[in-house]
Amino acid sequence: MLLSLIGLLAAAFSMLIAALCAAGVIPPNSILGLRSTVTLRSERAWQTAHRHALWPLAVTTAVVAAIWLLYPLGVLGDRAAGVVGLVVLIAGLLWGWSRGVRAAQAQ
């Protein structure tokens, strides 16, 4: 249960950071956000990348939340819910990163 909750919080935090970066609240930096040579080359590339990463991160957060909710129903065991949630989280982060970087490259 704790592992699933950690996954849910990490997914929500990732989505929040992407939204703040897309809005320009968090400027290009070496600590938070989608960091690559493409996204760090300009404010516009940074915001474009994060704007395009929002949808995958929202979907990821919703799926991880659904997995977290399935645990109390007995559909998934504690370890299974945690492992599946973390796998979904990692896949979603990679999906958001690749979508964002491709959008920044296309400008």
Biopython code that builds the backbone (N, CA, C, O; Angstrom):
import numpy as np
from Bio.PDB.StructureBuilder import StructureBuilder

atoms = [
    (1, "MET", "N", (0.820, -1.194, 0.000)),
    (1, "MET", "CA", (0.000, 0.000, 0.000)),
    (1, "MET", "C", (0.869, 1.265, 0.000)),
    (1, "MET", "O", (0.592, 2.218, -0.728)),
    (2, "LEU", "N", (1.905, 1.259, 0.813)),
    (2, "LEU", "CA", (2.778, 2.425, 0.899)),
    (2, "LEU", "C", (3.497, 2.679, -0.423)),
    (2, "LEU", "O", (3.639, 3.826, -0.846)),
    (3, "LEU", "N", (3.949, 1.613, -1.068)),
    (3, "LEU", "CA", (4.635, 1.749, -2.354)),
    (3, "LEU", "C", (3.702, 2.345, -3.406)),
    (3, "LEU", "O", (4.124, 3.173, -4.215)),
    (4, "SER", "N", (2.440, 1.928, -3.397)),
    (4, "SER", "CA", (1.455, 2.474, -4.335)),
    (4, "SER", "C", (1.208, 3.952, -4.063)),
    (4, "SER", "O", (1.096, 4.749, -4.994)),
    (5, "LEU", "N", (1.126, 4.311, -2.798)),
    (5, "LEU", "CA", (0.906, 5.708, -2.429)),
    (5, "LEU", "C", (2.096, 6.573, -2.842)),
    (5, "LEU", "O", (1.919, 7.695, -3.317)),
    (6, "ILE", "N", (3.294, 6.055, -2.660)),
    (6, "ILE", "CA", (4.495, 6.782, -3.089)),
    (6, "ILE", "C", (4.465, 6.996, -4.601)),
    (6, "ILE", "O", (4.795, 8.081, -5.081)),
    (7, "GLY", "N", (4.072, 5.967, -5.349)),
    (7, "GLY", "CA", (3.955, 6.094, -6.800)),
    (7, "GLY", "C", (2.941, 7.148, -7.200)),
    (7, "GLY", "O", (3.179, 7.932, -8.119)),
    (8, "LEU", "N", (1.799, 7.167, -6.503)),
    (8, "LEU", "CA", (0.761, 8.156, -6.794)),
    (8, "LEU", "C", (1.265, 9.569, -6.509)),
    (8, "LEU", "O", (1.059, 10.477, -7.314)),
    (9, "LEU", "N", (1.918, 9.752, -5.380)),
    (9, "LEU", "CA", (2.448, 11.075, -5.043)),
    (9, "LEU", "C", (3.531, 11.512, -6.028)),
    (9, "LEU", "O", (3.595, 12.684, -6.397)),
    (10, "ALA", "N", (4.373, 10.586, -6.451)),
    (10, "ALA", "CA", (5.415, 10.911, -7.430)),
    (10, "ALA", "C", (4.802, 11.302, -8.772)),
    (10, "ALA", "O", (5.274, 12.237, -9.420)),
    (11, "ALA", "N", (3.756, 10.595, -9.190)),
    (11, "ALA", "CA", (3.086, 10.919, -10.454)),
    (11, "ALA", "C", (2.444, 12.302, -10.379)),
    (11, "ALA", "O", (2.573, 13.100, -11.307)),
    (12, "ALA", "N", (1.757, 12.585, -9.281)),
    (12, "ALA", "CA", (1.110, 13.888, -9.117)),
    (12, "ALA", "C", (2.152, 15.010, -9.051)),
    (12, "ALA", "O", (1.947, 16.081, -9.622)),
    (13, "PHE", "N", (3.259, 14.769, -8.360)),
    (13, "PHE", "CA", (4.331, 15.761, -8.269)),
    (13, "PHE", "C", (4.932, 16.034, -9.645)),
    (13, "PHE", "O", (5.214, 17.183, -9.983)),
    (14, "SER", "N", (5.125, 14.991, -10.430)),
    (14, "SER", "CA", (5.671, 15.144, -11.787)),
    (14, "SER", "C", (4.747, 15.990, -12.648)),
    (14, "SER", "O", (5.201, 16.845, -13.408)),
    (15, "MET", "N", (3.449, 15.746, -12.523)),
    (15, "MET", "CA", (2.480, 16.514, -13.298)),
    (15, "MET", "C", (2.484, 17.978, -12.848)),
    (15, "MET", "O", (2.412, 18.881, -13.681)),
    (16, "LEU", "N", (2.565, 18.215, -11.551)),
    (16, "LEU", "CA", (2.611, 19.580, -11.032)),
    (16, "LEU", "C", (3.851, 20.321, -11.537)),
    (16, "LEU", "O", (3.756, 21.473, -11.963)),
    (17, "ILE", "N", (4.994, 19.674, -11.492)),
    (17, "ILE", "CA", (6.237, 20.296, -11.971)),
    (17, "ILE", "C", (6.126, 20.616, -13.461)),
    (17, "ILE", "O", (6.520, 21.700, -13.891)),
    (18, "ALA", "N", (5.591, 19.678, -14.253)),
    (18, "ALA", "CA", (5.435, 19.919, -15.694)),
    (18, "ALA", "C", (4.504, 21.101, -15.946)),
    (18, "ALA", "O", (4.767, 21.918, -16.828)),
    (19, "ALA", "N", (3.421, 21.197, -15.179)),
    (19, "ALA", "CA", (2.484, 22.313, -15.352)),
    (19, "ALA", "C", (3.150, 23.644, -15.007)),
    (19, "ALA", "O", (2.961, 24.633, -15.716)),
    (20, "LEU", "N", (3.919, 23.674, -13.935)),
    (20, "LEU", "CA", (4.609, 24.906, -13.551)),
    (20, "LEU", "C", (5.678, 25.296, -14.571)),
    (20, "LEU", "O", (5.872, 26.481, -14.843)),
    (21, "CYS", "N", (6.361, 24.319, -15.130)),
    (21, "CYS", "CA", (7.361, 24.597, -16.174)),
    (21, "CYS", "C", (6.685, 25.091, -17.448)),
    (21, "CYS", "O", (7.171, 26.020, -18.093)),
    (22, "ALA", "N", (5.565, 24.471, -17.811)),
    (22, "ALA", "CA", (4.830, 24.876, -19.016)),
    (22, "ALA", "C", (4.303, 26.300, -18.888)),
    (22, "ALA", "O", (4.239, 27.033, -19.874)),
    (23, "ALA", "N", (3.927, 26.690, -17.676)),
    (23, "ALA", "CA", (3.399, 28.033, -17.441)),
    (23, "ALA", "C", (4.500, 29.081, -17.305)),
    (23, "ALA", "O", (4.213, 30.276, -17.241)),
    (24, "GLY", "N", (5.746, 28.645, -17.262)),
    (24, "GLY", "CA", (6.849, 29.580, -17.132)),
    (24, "GLY", "C", (7.179, 29.945, -15.695)),
    (24, "GLY", "O", (8.047, 30.785, -15.455)),
    (25, "VAL", "N", (6.503, 29.328, -14.738)),
    (25, "VAL", "CA", (6.782, 29.600, -13.326)),
    (25, "VAL", "C", (8.160, 29.054, -12.945)),
    (25, "VAL", "O", (8.903, 29.691, -12.199)),
    (26, "ILE", "N", (8.492, 27.869, -13.465)),
    (26, "ILE", "CA", (9.823, 27.289, -13.256)),
    (26, "ILE", "C", (10.591, 27.447, -14.568)),
    (26, "ILE", "O", (10.229, 26.828, -15.569)),
    (27, "PRO", "N", (11.639, 28.261, -14.577)),
    (27, "PRO", "CA", (12.416, 28.466, -15.807)),
    (27, "PRO", "C", (13.337, 27.275, -16.076)),
    (27, "PRO", "O", (13.489, 26.404, -15.219)),
    (28, "PRO", "N", (13.951, 27.234, -17.255)),
    (28, "PRO", "CA", (14.908, 26.165, -17.541)),
    (28, "PRO", "C", (15.978, 26.102, -16.443)),
    (28, "PRO", "O", (16.535, 27.123, -16.039)),
    (29, "ASN", "N", (16.243, 24.900, -15.979)),
    (29, "ASN", "CA", (17.211, 24.716, -14.897)),
    (29, "ASN", "C", (17.774, 23.305, -14.955)),
    (29, "ASN", "O", (17.338, 22.491, -15.769)),
    (30, "SER", "N", (18.728, 23.020, -14.107)),
    (30, "SER", "CA", (19.363, 21.697, -14.117)),
    (30, "SER", "C", (18.850, 20.787, -13.005)),
    (30, "SER", "O", (19.439, 19.737, -12.750)),
    (31, "ILE", "N", (17.758, 21.175, -12.336)),
    (31, "ILE", "CA", (17.254, 20.375, -11.217)),
    (31, "ILE", "C", (15.876, 19.784, -11.497)),
    (31, "ILE", "O", (15.692, 18.573, -11.375)),
    (32, "LEU", "N", (14.905, 20.617, -11.870)),
    (32, "LEU", "CA", (13.525, 20.165, -12.072)),
    (32, "LEU", "C", (13.106, 20.282, -13.525)),
    (32, "LEU", "O", (13.510, 21.213, -14.222)),
    (33, "GLY", "N", (12.301, 19.345, -13.979)),
    (33, "GLY", "CA", (11.734, 19.414, -15.316)),
    (33, "GLY", "C", (12.406, 18.471, -16.295)),
    (33, "GLY", "O", (13.267, 17.672, -15.928)),
    (34, "LEU", "N", (11.990, 18.582, -17.556)),
    (34, "LEU", "CA", (12.535, 17.755, -18.634)),
    (34, "LEU", "C", (13.839, 18.380, -19.103)),
    (34, "LEU", "O", (13.838, 19.363, -19.844)),
    (35, "ARG", "N", (14.932, 17.810, -18.673)),
    (35, "ARG", "CA", (16.234, 18.388, -18.982)),
    (35, "ARG", "C", (16.913, 17.614, -20.099)),
    (35, "ARG", "O", (17.214, 16.429, -19.962)),
    (36, "SER", "N", (17.144, 18.296, -21.193)),
    (36, "SER", "CA", (17.916, 17.756, -22.318)),
    (36, "SER", "C", (18.505, 18.955, -23.051)),
    (36, "SER", "O", (18.132, 20.098, -22.786)),
    (37, "THR", "N", (19.411, 18.695, -23.957)),
    (37, "THR", "CA", (19.996, 19.814, -24.709)),
    (37, "THR", "C", (18.923, 20.556, -25.495)),
    (37, "THR", "O", (19.020, 21.767, -25.696)),
    (38, "VAL", "N", (17.910, 19.838, -25.936)),
    (38, "VAL", "CA", (16.830, 20.456, -26.716)),
    (38, "VAL", "C", (15.960, 21.338, -25.830)),
    (38, "VAL", "O", (15.660, 22.474, -26.200)),
    (39, "THR", "N", (15.552, 20.841, -24.676)),
    (39, "THR", "CA", (14.632, 21.606, -23.826)),
    (39, "THR", "C", (15.316, 22.772, -23.122)),
    (39, "THR", "O", (14.656, 23.750, -22.770)),
    (40, "LEU", "N", (16.611, 22.685, -22.915)),
    (40, "LEU", "CA", (17.330, 23.749, -22.208)),
    (40, "LEU", "C", (17.839, 24.855, -23.131)),
    (40, "LEU", "O", (18.435, 25.821, -22.655)),
    (41, "ARG", "N", (17.619, 24.737, -24.429)),
    (41, "ARG", "CA", (18.193, 25.734, -25.341)),
    (41, "ARG", "C", (17.457, 27.070, -25.313)),
    (41, "ARG", "O", (18.042, 28.095, -25.663)),
    (42, "SER", "N", (16.173, 27.083, -24.899)),
    (42, "SER", "CA", (15.441, 28.350, -24.815)),
    (42, "SER", "C", (14.215, 28.187, -23.917)),
    (42, "SER", "O", (13.763, 27.075, -23.643)),
    (43, "GLU", "N", (13.694, 29.329, -23.470)),
    (43, "GLU", "CA", (12.461, 29.324, -22.663)),
    (43, "GLU", "C", (11.307, 28.721, -23.459)),
    (43, "GLU", "O", (10.492, 27.967, -22.927)),
    (44, "ARG", "N", (11.256, 29.068, -24.739)),
    (44, "ARG", "CA", (10.165, 28.573, -25.585)),
    (44, "ARG", "C", (10.219, 27.050, -25.717)),
    (44, "ARG", "O", (9.189, 26.385, -25.606)),
    (45, "ALA", "N", (11.397, 26.497, -25.951)),
    (45, "ALA", "CA", (11.552, 25.044, -26.061)),
    (45, "ALA", "C", (11.188, 24.373, -24.740)),
    (45, "ALA", "O", (10.546, 23.322, -24.729)),
    (46, "TRP", "N", (11.598, 24.980, -23.631)),
    (46, "TRP", "CA", (11.306, 24.461, -22.294)),
    (46, "TRP", "C", (9.798, 24.374, -22.069)),
    (46, "TRP", "O", (9.279, 23.337, -21.656)),
    (47, "GLN", "N", (9.104, 25.477, -22.347)),
    (47, "GLN", "CA", (7.660, 25.516, -22.121)),
    (47, "GLN", "C", (6.916, 24.603, -23.084)),
    (47, "GLN", "O", (5.949, 23.951, -22.691)),
    (48, "THR", "N", (7.349, 24.545, -24.333)),
    (48, "THR", "CA", (6.718, 23.656, -25.317)),
    (48, "THR", "C", (6.846, 22.203, -24.887)),
    (48, "THR", "O", (5.873, 21.449, -24.925)),
    (49, "ALA", "N", (8.036, 21.816, -24.482)),
    (49, "ALA", "CA", (8.267, 20.430, -24.059)),
    (49, "ALA", "C", (7.364, 20.061, -22.890)),
    (49, "ALA", "O", (6.768, 18.984, -22.882)),
    (50, "HIS", "N", (7.261, 20.926, -21.925)),
    (50, "HIS", "CA", (6.445, 20.621, -20.747)),
    (50, "HIS", "C", (4.953, 20.664, -21.053)),
    (50, "HIS", "O", (4.176, 19.903, -20.477)),
    (51, "ARG", "N", (4.560, 21.541, -21.945)),
    (51, "ARG", "CA", (3.148, 21.590, -22.337)),
    (51, "ARG", "C", (2.741, 20.279, -23.003)),
    (51, "ARG", "O", (1.646, 19.771, -22.760)),
    (52, "HIS", "N", (3.619, 19.729, -23.842)),
    (52, "HIS", "CA", (3.313, 18.471, -24.526)),
    (52, "HIS", "C", (3.465, 17.254, -23.617)),
    (52, "HIS", "O", (2.914, 16.194, -23.912)),
    (53, "ALA", "N", (4.195, 17.392, -22.532)),
    (53, "ALA", "CA", (4.349, 16.280, -21.583)),
    (53, "ALA", "C", (3.179, 16.194, -20.607)),
    (53, "ALA", "O", (3.014, 15.177, -19.934)),
    (54, "LEU", "N", (2.371, 17.238, -20.522)),
    (54, "LEU", "CA", (1.284, 17.251, -19.538)),
    (54, "LEU", "C", (0.268, 16.132, -19.745)),
    (54, "LEU", "O", (-0.127, 15.476, -18.782)),
    (55, "TRP", "N", (-0.157, 15.908, -20.975)),
    (55, "TRP", "CA", (-1.165, 14.878, -21.230)),
    (55, "TRP", "C", (-0.682, 13.490, -20.800)),
    (55, "TRP", "O", (-1.394, 12.810, -20.062)),
    (56, "PRO", "N", (0.499, 13.047, -21.231)),
    (56, "PRO", "CA", (0.974, 11.740, -20.759)),
    (56, "PRO", "C", (1.095, 11.665, -19.233)),
    (56, "PRO", "O", (0.813, 10.624, -18.639)),
    (57, "LEU", "N", (1.508, 12.749, -18.608)),
    (57, "LEU", "CA", (1.643, 12.728, -17.152)),
    (57, "LEU", "C", (0.284, 12.707, -16.462)),
    (57, "LEU", "O", (0.140, 12.094, -15.404)),
    (58, "ALA", "N", (-0.712, 13.365, -17.044)),
    (58, "ALA", "CA", (-2.064, 13.309, -16.479)),
    (58, "ALA", "C", (-2.632, 11.898, -16.585)),
    (58, "ALA", "O", (-3.236, 11.394, -15.638)),
    (59, "VAL", "N", (-2.439, 11.264, -17.736)),
    (59, "VAL", "CA", (-2.900, 9.880, -17.922)),
    (59, "VAL", "C", (-2.183, 8.959, -16.939)),
    (59, "VAL", "O", (-2.808, 8.099, -16.319)),
    (60, "THR", "N", (-0.886, 9.140, -16.801)),
    (60, "THR", "CA", (-0.103, 8.317, -15.877)),
    (60, "THR", "C", (-0.606, 8.473, -14.446)),
    (60, "THR", "O", (-0.767, 7.484, -13.732)),
    (61, "THR", "N", (-0.853, 9.706, -14.030)),
    (61, "THR", "CA", (-1.348, 9.949, -12.674)),
    (61, "THR", "C", (-2.702, 9.288, -12.465)),
    (61, "THR", "O", (-2.953, 8.709, -11.408)),
    (62, "ALA", "N", (-3.576, 9.368, -13.461)),
    (62, "ALA", "CA", (-4.894, 8.734, -13.347)),
    (62, "ALA", "C", (-4.776, 7.212, -13.247)),
    (62, "ALA", "O", (-5.479, 6.587, -12.453)),
    (63, "VAL", "N", (-3.903, 6.622, -14.039)),
    (63, "VAL", "CA", (-3.731, 5.162, -14.008)),
    (63, "VAL", "C", (-3.126, 4.724, -12.675)),
    (63, "VAL", "O", (-3.567, 3.735, -12.089)),
    (64, "VAL", "N", (-2.126, 5.450, -12.198)),
    (64, "VAL", "CA", (-1.522, 5.103, -10.904)),
    (64, "VAL", "C", (-2.554, 5.267, -9.783)),
    (64, "VAL", "O", (-2.581, 4.464, -8.850)),
    (65, "ALA", "N", (-3.398, 6.293, -9.866)),
    (65, "ALA", "CA", (-4.463, 6.465, -8.872)),
    (65, "ALA", "C", (-5.450, 5.303, -8.924)),
    (65, "ALA", "O", (-5.898, 4.819, -7.885)),
    (66, "ALA", "N", (-5.787, 4.859, -10.127)),
    (66, "ALA", "CA", (-6.700, 3.718, -10.264)),
    (66, "ALA", "C", (-6.086, 2.461, -9.659)),
    (66, "ALA", "O", (-6.777, 1.685, -8.998)),
    (67, "ILE", "N", (-4.807, 2.262, -9.881)),
    (67, "ILE", "CA", (-4.116, 1.102, -9.297)),
    (67, "ILE", "C", (-4.138, 1.203, -7.774)),
    (67, "ILE", "O", (-4.370, 0.211, -7.083)),
    (68, "TRP", "N", (-3.898, 2.392, -7.262)),
    (68, "TRP", "CA", (-3.906, 2.597, -5.817)),
    (68, "TRP", "C", (-5.292, 2.311, -5.240)),
    (68, "TRP", "O", (-5.408, 1.780, -4.136)),
    (69, "LEU", "N", (-6.337, 2.661, -5.982)),
    (69, "LEU", "CA", (-7.703, 2.409, -5.519)),
    (69, "LEU", "C", (-8.098, 0.942, -5.631)),
    (69, "LEU", "O", (-8.978, 0.483, -4.904)),
    (70, "LEU", "N", (-7.455, 0.198, -6.537)),
    (70, "LEU", "CA", (-7.771, -1.223, -6.685)),
    (70, "LEU", "C", (-7.248, -2.052, -5.519)),
    (70, "LEU", "O", (-7.783, -3.123, -5.234)),
    (71, "TYR", "N", (-6.229, -1.580, -4.855)),
    (71, "TYR", "CA", (-5.655, -2.344, -3.749)),
    (71, "TYR", "C", (-6.681, -2.608, -2.639)),
    (71, "TYR", "O", (-6.844, -3.762, -2.242)),
    (72, "PRO", "N", (-7.383, -1.582, -2.120)),
    (72, "PRO", "CA", (-8.346, -1.855, -1.046)),
    (72, "PRO", "C", (-9.499, -2.765, -1.482)),
    (72, "PRO", "O", (-10.122, -3.423, -0.648)),
    (73, "LEU", "N", (-9.780, -2.801, -2.777)),
    (73, "LEU", "CA", (-10.861, -3.661, -3.267)),
    (73, "LEU", "C", (-10.432, -5.120, -3.363)),
    (73, "LEU", "O", (-11.255, -5.997, -3.623)),
    (74, "GLY", "N", (-9.167, -5.373, -3.157)),
    (74, "GLY", "CA", (-8.668, -6.742, -3.212)),
    (74, "GLY", "C", (-8.337, -7.225, -4.613)),
    (74, "GLY", "O", (-8.017, -8.399, -4.797)),
    (75, "VAL", "N", (-8.407, -6.347, -5.604)),
    (75, "VAL", "CA", (-8.106, -6.732, -6.984)),
    (75, "VAL", "C", (-6.612, -6.987, -7.146)),
    (75, "VAL", "O", (-6.201, -7.927, -7.826)),
    (76, "LEU", "N", (-5.813, -6.146, -6.520)),
    (76, "LEU", "CA", (-4.355, -6.292, -6.563)),
    (76, "LEU", "C", (-3.826, -6.424, -5.142)),
    (76, "LEU", "O", (-4.312, -5.763, -4.225)),
    (77, "GLY", "N", (-2.843, -7.266, -4.970)),
    (77, "GLY", "CA", (-2.184, -7.372, -3.678)),
    (77, "GLY", "C", (-1.283, -6.171, -3.443)),
    (77, "GLY", "O", (-1.072, -5.358, -4.343)),
    (78, "ASP", "N", (-0.758, -6.065, -2.240)),
    (78, "ASP", "CA", (0.073, -4.926, -1.865)),
    (78, "ASP", "C", (1.303, -4.791, -2.758)),
    (78, "ASP", "O", (1.553, -3.725, -3.321)),
    (79, "ARG", "N", (2.056, -5.855, -2.881)),
    (79, "ARG", "CA", (3.268, -5.797, -3.716)),
    (79, "ARG", "C", (2.932, -5.599, -5.182)),
    (79, "ARG", "O", (3.589, -4.822, -5.875)),
    (80, "ALA", "N", (1.914, -6.297, -5.653)),
    (80, "ALA", "CA", (1.535, -6.174, -7.068)),
    (80, "ALA", "C", (1.118, -4.744, -7.389)),
    (80, "ALA", "O", (1.524, -4.194, -8.412)),
    (81, "ALA", "N", (0.309, -4.142, -6.523)),
    (81, "ALA", "CA", (-0.135, -2.765, -6.755)),
    (81, "ALA", "C", (1.056, -1.815, -6.764)),
    (81, "ALA", "O", (1.128, -0.915, -7.601)),
    (82, "GLY", "N", (1.985, -2.010, -5.843)),
    (82, "GLY", "CA", (3.162, -1.150, -5.787)),
    (82, "GLY", "C", (4.047, -1.293, -7.003)),
    (82, "GLY", "O", (4.485, -0.298, -7.580)),
    (83, "VAL", "N", (4.314, -2.529, -7.397)),
    (83, "VAL", "CA", (5.191, -2.771, -8.549)),
    (83, "VAL", "C", (4.537, -2.287, -9.837)),
    (83, "VAL", "O", (5.175, -1.605, -10.639)),
    (84, "VAL", "N", (3.277, -2.632, -10.039)),
    (84, "VAL", "CA", (2.569, -2.199, -11.255)),
    (84, "VAL", "C", (2.495, -0.673, -11.292)),
    (84, "VAL", "O", (2.697, -0.069, -12.345)),
    (85, "GLY", "N", (2.208, -0.051, -10.161)),
    (85, "GLY", "CA", (2.142, 1.411, -10.107)),
    (85, "GLY", "C", (3.462, 2.065, -10.470)),
    (85, "GLY", "O", (3.485, 3.054, -11.203)),
    (86, "LEU", "N", (4.557, 1.523, -9.964)),
    (86, "LEU", "CA", (5.869, 2.097, -10.280)),
    (86, "LEU", "C", (6.267, 1.860, -11.734)),
    (86, "LEU", "O", (6.889, 2.722, -12.355)),
    (87, "VAL", "N", (5.914, 0.702, -12.277)),
    (87, "VAL", "CA", (6.194, 0.437, -13.695)),
    (87, "VAL", "C", (5.409, 1.420, -14.568)),
    (87, "VAL", "O", (5.946, 1.974, -15.527)),
    (88, "VAL", "N", (4.138, 1.628, -14.226)),
    (88, "VAL", "CA", (3.314, 2.591, -14.973)),
    (88, "VAL", "C", (3.900, 3.996, -14.834)),
    (88, "VAL", "O", (3.942, 4.748, -15.808)),
    (89, "LEU", "N", (4.349, 4.349, -13.641)),
    (89, "LEU", "CA", (4.943, 5.669, -13.417)),
    (89, "LEU", "C", (6.182, 5.873, -14.286)),
    (89, "LEU", "O", (6.319, 6.907, -14.940)),
    (90, "ILE", "N", (7.069, 4.907, -14.295)),
    (90, "ILE", "CA", (8.290, 5.022, -15.103)),
    (90, "ILE", "C", (7.953, 5.103, -16.589)),
    (90, "ILE", "O", (8.522, 5.920, -17.312)),
    (91, "ALA", "N", (7.030, 4.259, -17.044)),
    (91, "ALA", "CA", (6.623, 4.292, -18.453)),
    (91, "ALA", "C", (5.997, 5.641, -18.802)),
    (91, "ALA", "O", (6.269, 6.192, -19.869)),
    (92, "GLY", "N", (5.166, 6.172, -17.914)),
    (92, "GLY", "CA", (4.528, 7.460, -18.157)),
    (92, "GLY", "C", (5.517, 8.610, -18.194)),
    (92, "GLY", "O", (5.387, 9.521, -19.012)),
    (93, "LEU", "N", (6.505, 8.570, -17.311)),
    (93, "LEU", "CA", (7.542, 9.609, -17.324)),
    (93, "LEU", "C", (8.340, 9.572, -18.623)),
    (93, "LEU", "O", (8.653, 10.617, -19.195)),
    (94, "LEU", "N", (8.666, 8.373, -19.084)),
    (94, "LEU", "CA", (9.384, 8.240, -20.361)),
    (94, "LEU", "C", (8.519, 8.696, -21.530)),
    (94, "LEU", "O", (9.016, 9.340, -22.454)),
    (95, "TRP", "N", (7.230, 8.367, -21.497)),
    (95, "TRP", "CA", (6.292, 8.802, -22.534)),
    (95, "TRP", "C", (6.224, 10.333, -22.561)),
    (95, "TRP", "O", (6.323, 10.938, -23.628)),
    (96, "GLY", "N", (6.056, 10.951, -21.406)),
    (96, "GLY", "CA", (5.989, 12.409, -21.337)),
    (96, "GLY", "C", (7.279, 13.064, -21.795)),
    (96, "GLY", "O", (7.260, 14.058, -22.520)),
    (97, "TRP", "N", (8.408, 12.496, -21.363)),
    (97, "TRP", "CA", (9.707, 13.043, -21.756)),
    (97, "TRP", "C", (9.882, 12.974, -23.270)),
    (97, "TRP", "O", (10.266, 13.963, -23.893)),
    (98, "SER", "N", (9.604, 11.815, -23.865)),
    (98, "SER", "CA", (9.818, 11.675, -25.314)),
    (98, "SER", "C", (8.865, 12.567, -26.101)),
    (98, "SER", "O", (9.257, 13.157, -27.108)),
    (99, "ARG", "N", (7.629, 12.669, -25.655)),
    (99, "ARG", "CA", (6.663, 13.528, -26.348)),
    (99, "ARG", "C", (7.078, 15.002, -26.239)),
    (99, "ARG", "O", (6.986, 15.753, -27.211)),
    (100, "GLY", "N", (7.530, 15.401, -25.062)),
    (100, "GLY", "CA", (7.957, 16.780, -24.861)),
    (100, "GLY", "C", (9.196, 17.140, -25.663)),
    (100, "GLY", "O", (9.248, 18.202, -26.284)),
    (101, "VAL", "N", (10.185, 16.270, -25.654)),
    (101, "VAL", "CA", (11.425, 16.539, -26.392)),
    (101, "VAL", "C", (11.154, 16.585, -27.893)),
    (101, "VAL", "O", (11.696, 17.440, -28.594)),
    (102, "ARG", "N", (10.323, 15.674, -28.389)),
    (102, "ARG", "CA", (9.986, 15.702, -29.828)),
    (102, "ARG", "C", (9.292, 17.003, -30.196)),
    (102, "ARG", "O", (9.570, 17.572, -31.252)),
    (103, "ALA", "N", (8.395, 17.483, -29.344)),
    (103, "ALA", "CA", (7.695, 18.740, -29.628)),
    (103, "ALA", "C", (8.672, 19.915, -29.620)),
    (103, "ALA", "O", (8.567, 20.813, -30.456)),
    (104, "ALA", "N", (9.615, 19.913, -28.687)),
    (104, "ALA", "CA", (10.605, 20.993, -28.630)),
    (104, "ALA", "C", (11.519, 20.954, -29.850)),
    (104, "ALA", "O", (11.911, 22.004, -30.360)),
    (105, "GLN", "N", (11.865, 19.759, -30.323)),
    (105, "GLN", "CA", (12.707, 19.630, -31.516)),
    (105, "GLN", "C", (11.979, 20.117, -32.760)),
    (105, "GLN", "O", (12.606, 20.648, -33.677)),
    (106, "ALA", "N", (10.673, 19.943, -32.801)),
    (106, "ALA", "CA", (9.889, 20.275, -33.994)),
    (106, "ALA", "C", (9.710, 21.777, -34.187)),
    (106, "ALA", "O", (9.334, 22.211, -35.276)),
    (107, "GLN", "N", (9.968, 22.573, -33.166)),
    (107, "GLN", "CA", (9.743, 24.005, -33.344)),
    (107, "GLN", "C", (10.807, 24.665, -34.171)),
    (107, "GLN", "O", (10.747, 25.872, -34.405)),
]
sb = StructureBuilder()
sb.init_structure("model")
sb.init_model(0)
sb.init_chain("A")
sb.init_seg("    ")
for serial, (resi, resn, name, xyz) in enumerate(atoms, 1):
    if name == "N":
        sb.init_residue(resn, " ", resi, " ")
    sb.init_atom(name, np.array(xyz, "f"), 0.0, 1.0, " ", f" {name:<3s}", serial, name[0])
structure = sb.get_structure()
